[in-house]
Amino acid sequence: MVAQSDSETTEIQQAFDHPLARSEATAAAPLNRISLRDHIVEVEIGAFQVERDLIQRLSFNVVVEVAPVAAPLEDDVDRILSYDKVTEAIATELAAERLNLLETLADNIAARILAEPQARRVFLRIEKLDRGPFKLGVEIVRSAAEVAGAAVAKAVQPRLVYLSSAAQVSEALAGWLDDLAGAAPLVLCLEAPEGNNAVADIRAQLNIDLLQLDQAAWTLMSRDARLNVANTRTELDWAMKQGHISIWAPAKMVLDATTPPETVDGAALTAWFAQEMQAAEVVTIGAELPDLGLPQRHITL
């Protein structure tokens, strides 16, 4: 049996201790710290199907190293990094979207905390408490230096094009795309195909309806080489910045949303997606939608 060195023992102890231990052990210079211990939140998260619709408890332990205040504090809360900023960062990222991975959640929370001017380093541990008679978790360390200079990208506002089922198979499709191409990137939303696939289970019906729309997106993509299917916000953002025309496959975004649309019929789904994407305009082709609260125009077949 190989004996562990004192340094190895210390590293193991730090790994399972509160993140404060690692902060103290690795600090290059004296810094102030604020900490959050055993902050428990109930949320739906997880990559496995058994974790869908399952509320789990997450435990958050956070240490933030902050720059000392240069002048007398004067008991002014606006001059320090408030504890509320830490809990708000957690709440905001949990509310933004349903995530599969704790690693993604940890990265997002750390980045939000480090956006505060006083923050220098973040030590963050997140643990699942209900996956068994144990704790499963991740721990990360992020510094302001790692994200320094990362500009906050201005949101790209697309033009949404809602295609009726008839428009999706029309020979005029290429011409419409030519006419609509311009400064604002295009994202196509599709009317659901007709079909009788009704089942009794609500969750199963939702998945069936969404998968039909995803299938319609892939079918439409085969009709024009300019089209690409996108099923995540990341894919959509990248495609818009590259000037590509995307067809939105809605299943993943809807199922992962913390506040999904009430239904996935054309109007409700398009209204929800327009709000999510901060759309500049909605163009409908072959089917009219009710007022969505933003500029709309209609093209007849």
C-alpha positions as CSV (number, residue, x, y, z in Angstrom):
1,M,0.0,0.0,0.0
2,V,1.4,3.4,-1.0
3,A,1.3,6.0,1.7
4,Q,-0.2,9.4,0.9
5,S,1.9,12.4,1.2
6,D,0.9,15.3,3.4
7,S,0.2,17.4,0.3
8,E,-2.1,14.7,-1.2
9,T,-3.9,14.4,2.1
10,T,-4.4,18.2,2.3
11,E,-5.8,18.3,-1.3
12,I,-8.3,15.5,-0.5
13,Q,-9.4,17.3,2.7
14,Q,-9.8,20.5,0.7
15,A,-11.8,18.7,-2.0
16,F,-14.4,17.5,0.6
17,D,-14.3,20.5,2.9
18,H,-16.3,23.7,2.3
19,P,-14.9,25.6,-0.7
20,L,-13.6,28.1,1.8
21,A,-10.7,25.8,2.5
22,R,-9.5,25.9,-1.1
23,S,-10.0,29.6,-1.3
24,E,-7.7,30.1,1.8
25,A,-5.1,27.6,0.6
26,T,-4.8,28.9,-3.0
27,A,-5.1,32.7,-2.5
28,A,-2.1,34.6,-4.0
29,A,-2.8,37.7,-2.0
30,P,-5.0,38.6,1.0
31,L,-8.6,39.1,-0.1
32,N,-11.9,39.5,1.6
33,R,-14.4,36.6,1.2
34,I,-18.1,36.2,1.4
35,S,-19.7,32.7,1.7
36,L,-22.9,30.9,1.3
37,R,-23.3,27.6,3.1
38,D,-25.9,24.8,2.6
39,H,-28.3,26.9,0.4
40,I,-30.9,24.3,-0.6
41,V,-33.2,24.8,-3.6
42,E,-35.7,22.5,-5.2
43,V,-35.5,22.3,-9.0
44,E,-36.0,20.0,-11.9
45,I,-32.6,19.1,-13.4
46,G,-30.9,16.1,-14.9
47,A,-29.9,14.4,-18.1
48,F,-31.8,11.1,-17.6
49,Q,-35.4,10.5,-18.5
50,V,-36.2,9.5,-14.9
51,E,-35.2,13.0,-13.9
52,R,-37.9,14.6,-16.1
53,D,-40.7,16.1,-14.1
54,L,-38.8,15.1,-10.9
55,I,-38.1,17.9,-8.4
56,Q,-34.7,17.4,-6.7
57,R,-33.0,19.2,-3.9
58,L,-29.7,20.9,-4.8
59,S,-27.3,22.2,-2.2
60,F,-25.1,25.2,-3.0
61,N,-21.9,26.1,-1.2
62,V,-20.2,29.2,-2.5
63,V,-17.2,31.4,-1.6
64,V,-16.5,34.6,-3.5
65,E,-13.2,36.4,-3.1
66,V,-13.7,40.1,-3.3
67,A,-11.5,43.1,-3.7
68,P,-11.1,45.1,-0.5
69,V,-12.9,48.4,-0.4
70,A,-10.3,51.1,-1.1
71,A,-11.8,53.8,1.1
72,P,-13.8,53.8,4.4
73,L,-16.8,51.5,4.0
74,E,-19.1,53.9,5.8
75,D,-21.6,51.1,6.4
76,D,-22.8,51.5,2.7
77,V,-24.2,48.3,1.3
78,D,-23.8,49.6,-2.3
79,R,-20.0,49.5,-1.9
80,I,-19.8,45.8,-1.2
81,L,-20.8,42.6,-2.9
82,S,-24.0,41.7,-1.2
83,Y,-24.9,38.1,-0.3
84,D,-28.1,38.7,-2.2
85,K,-26.1,38.9,-5.4
86,V,-25.0,35.3,-4.8
87,T,-28.5,33.9,-4.2
88,E,-29.9,36.0,-7.0
89,A,-27.3,34.5,-9.4
90,I,-28.4,31.0,-8.4
91,A,-32.1,31.8,-8.7
92,T,-31.7,33.6,-12.0
93,E,-29.8,30.8,-13.7
94,L,-32.2,28.1,-12.3
95,A,-35.1,30.1,-13.8
96,A,-33.5,30.7,-17.2
97,E,-33.9,27.2,-18.5
98,R,-34.0,23.6,-17.5
99,L,-30.5,22.2,-17.6
100,N,-29.2,18.6,-17.9
101,L,-25.8,19.1,-16.2
102,L,-24.7,20.5,-12.9
103,E,-21.5,21.5,-14.7
104,T,-23.4,23.9,-17.0
105,L,-25.3,25.4,-14.1
106,A,-22.1,25.9,-12.1
107,D,-20.4,27.7,-15.0
108,N,-23.4,29.9,-15.6
109,I,-23.7,30.9,-11.9
110,A,-20.0,31.6,-11.6
111,A,-20.0,33.8,-14.7
112,R,-22.9,35.8,-13.4
113,I,-21.2,36.4,-10.0
114,L,-18.0,37.3,-11.7
115,A,-19.8,40.0,-13.7
116,E,-20.0,41.9,-10.4
117,P,-17.1,44.4,-10.3
118,Q,-15.9,43.4,-6.8
119,A,-15.7,39.7,-7.5
120,R,-12.2,38.2,-8.1
121,R,-12.7,34.4,-7.7
122,V,-15.6,32.1,-7.2
123,F,-15.5,28.6,-5.5
124,L,-18.7,26.8,-6.2
125,R,-20.0,23.4,-5.1
126,I,-23.4,22.1,-6.2
127,E,-24.7,18.7,-4.9
128,K,-27.7,16.6,-5.6
129,L,-29.2,15.4,-2.4
130,D,-31.9,13.0,-3.6
131,R,-30.2,10.7,-6.0
132,G,-29.4,8.1,-3.4
133,P,-28.1,7.7,0.2
134,F,-25.2,9.9,-0.8
135,K,-24.4,13.3,-2.4
136,L,-23.5,13.7,-6.0
137,G,-22.0,17.0,-7.0
138,V,-19.5,19.1,-8.9
139,E,-17.1,21.8,-7.7
140,I,-15.5,24.5,-9.9
141,V,-13.2,27.5,-9.4
142,R,-13.4,30.5,-11.8
143,S,-11.6,33.8,-11.7
144,A,-12.4,37.2,-13.1
145,A,-9.2,37.1,-15.0
146,E,-10.5,34.1,-17.0
147,V,-13.6,36.1,-18.2
148,A,-11.9,39.5,-18.4
149,G,-12.5,41.1,-21.7
150,A,-15.4,38.9,-22.6
151,A,-17.9,41.3,-24.1
152,V,-21.6,40.8,-23.5
153,A,-22.9,40.1,-27.0
154,K,-25.9,42.2,-28.1
155,A,-28.8,39.9,-28.7
156,V,-29.5,39.3,-32.4
157,Q,-33.2,39.9,-33.2
158,P,-34.4,37.5,-35.9
159,R,-37.3,37.7,-38.3
160,L,-39.5,34.7,-37.7
161,V,-41.2,33.2,-40.7
162,Y,-44.2,31.0,-39.9
163,L,-44.9,28.5,-42.7
164,S,-48.3,26.8,-43.1
165,S,-48.3,23.2,-44.0
166,A,-49.1,24.2,-47.6
167,A,-46.3,26.7,-47.7
168,Q,-43.8,24.1,-46.6
169,V,-44.4,22.1,-49.8
170,S,-44.9,25.0,-52.1
171,E,-42.7,25.5,-55.2
172,A,-42.6,29.2,-54.2
173,L,-40.5,28.5,-51.1
174,A,-37.1,29.4,-52.6
175,G,-38.6,32.7,-53.9
176,W,-40.0,33.6,-50.5
177,L,-36.6,33.0,-48.9
178,D,-34.9,35.2,-51.6
179,D,-37.4,38.0,-50.9
180,L,-37.1,37.8,-47.1
181,A,-33.3,37.6,-46.9
182,G,-31.9,40.8,-45.6
183,A,-30.2,42.4,-42.6
184,A,-32.3,40.4,-40.0
185,P,-31.5,36.7,-39.9
186,L,-34.4,34.4,-40.7
187,V,-35.7,31.6,-38.4
188,L,-38.5,29.5,-39.8
189,C,-41.3,28.1,-37.6
190,L,-43.6,25.5,-38.9
191,E,-47.3,24.7,-38.7
192,A,-47.7,21.3,-37.2
193,P,-48.5,18.5,-39.8
194,E,-51.9,17.1,-39.7
195,G,-52.2,13.6,-38.3
196,N,-54.2,11.6,-35.8
197,N,-51.7,10.5,-33.2
198,A,-53.8,11.1,-30.1
199,V,-52.9,9.3,-26.9
200,A,-54.3,9.5,-23.4
201,D,-51.1,10.5,-21.5
202,I,-50.5,14.2,-21.6
203,R,-46.7,14.0,-21.3
204,A,-46.6,11.4,-24.1
205,Q,-48.9,13.6,-26.3
206,L,-46.6,16.6,-25.8
207,N,-43.6,14.7,-26.9
208,I,-45.4,13.2,-29.9
209,D,-46.6,16.7,-31.0
210,L,-43.1,18.2,-30.6
211,L,-41.4,15.3,-32.4
212,Q,-43.8,15.7,-35.3
213,L,-42.6,19.4,-35.6
214,D,-39.0,18.3,-35.4
215,Q,-39.6,15.8,-38.2
216,A,-41.3,18.4,-40.3
217,A,-38.2,20.7,-39.8
218,W,-35.8,18.0,-41.1
219,T,-38.1,17.3,-44.0
220,L,-38.2,21.0,-45.0
221,M,-34.4,21.2,-44.7
222,S,-34.1,18.7,-47.5
223,R,-35.8,21.1,-49.9
224,D,-33.3,23.9,-49.9
225,A,-29.5,23.8,-49.4
226,R,-29.6,27.1,-47.5
227,L,-31.7,25.7,-44.6
228,N,-30.3,24.2,-41.4
229,V,-32.2,22.7,-38.5
230,A,-31.5,24.2,-35.1
231,N,-32.9,22.7,-31.9
232,T,-31.1,24.7,-29.1
233,R,-30.6,28.4,-28.3
234,T,-26.9,28.0,-28.8
235,E,-27.3,26.6,-32.3
236,L,-29.8,29.4,-33.2
237,D,-27.6,32.1,-31.9
238,W,-24.6,30.8,-33.8
239,A,-26.6,30.4,-37.0
240,M,-28.0,33.9,-36.8
241,K,-24.6,35.4,-36.2
242,Q,-23.3,33.5,-39.3
243,G,-26.3,34.7,-41.4
244,H,-27.7,31.3,-41.9
245,I,-31.4,30.5,-42.3
246,S,-32.6,28.2,-39.5
247,I,-35.6,26.0,-39.2
248,W,-36.5,25.8,-35.5
249,A,-37.0,22.2,-34.2
250,P,-38.8,23.0,-30.9
251,A,-38.7,19.8,-28.9
252,K,-35.6,20.4,-26.9
253,M,-36.2,24.0,-26.1
254,V,-39.8,23.5,-25.1
255,L,-39.1,20.4,-22.9
256,D,-36.1,22.1,-21.2
257,A,-37.9,25.4,-20.6
258,T,-38.7,26.4,-17.0
259,T,-41.8,28.3,-18.3
260,P,-42.9,26.4,-21.5
261,P,-45.8,27.5,-23.7
262,E,-49.2,26.5,-22.6
263,T,-49.8,24.5,-25.8
264,V,-47.8,23.6,-28.9
265,D,-50.3,24.7,-31.4
266,G,-49.0,27.2,-34.0
267,A,-50.1,30.5,-32.3
268,A,-49.1,29.7,-28.8
269,L,-45.8,28.1,-29.8
270,T,-44.8,30.9,-32.1
271,A,-45.7,33.6,-29.6
272,W,-43.6,31.9,-26.9
273,F,-40.7,31.4,-29.3
274,A,-40.9,35.1,-30.5
275,Q,-40.6,36.2,-27.0
276,E,-37.8,33.9,-26.2
277,M,-35.8,35.1,-29.2
278,Q,-36.8,38.8,-28.9
279,A,-38.0,38.6,-32.5
280,A,-38.0,41.8,-34.5
281,E,-40.9,40.7,-36.8
282,V,-43.1,37.8,-37.6
283,V,-44.0,37.0,-41.2
284,T,-46.7,34.4,-41.8
285,I,-47.0,32.5,-45.1
286,G,-50.2,30.7,-45.9
287,A,-51.7,31.0,-42.4
288,E,-52.5,33.9,-40.2
289,L,-51.7,34.2,-36.5
290,P,-53.4,36.4,-33.9
291,D,-51.7,39.6,-32.8
292,L,-48.4,38.6,-31.1
293,G,-47.6,42.1,-29.8
294,L,-44.9,42.8,-32.4
295,P,-44.7,43.8,-36.1
296,Q,-46.4,41.2,-38.3
297,R,-47.2,40.8,-41.9
298,H,-48.8,38.1,-44.0
299,I,-47.9,36.6,-47.4
300,T,-50.7,34.7,-49.2
301,L,-50.1,31.5,-51.1
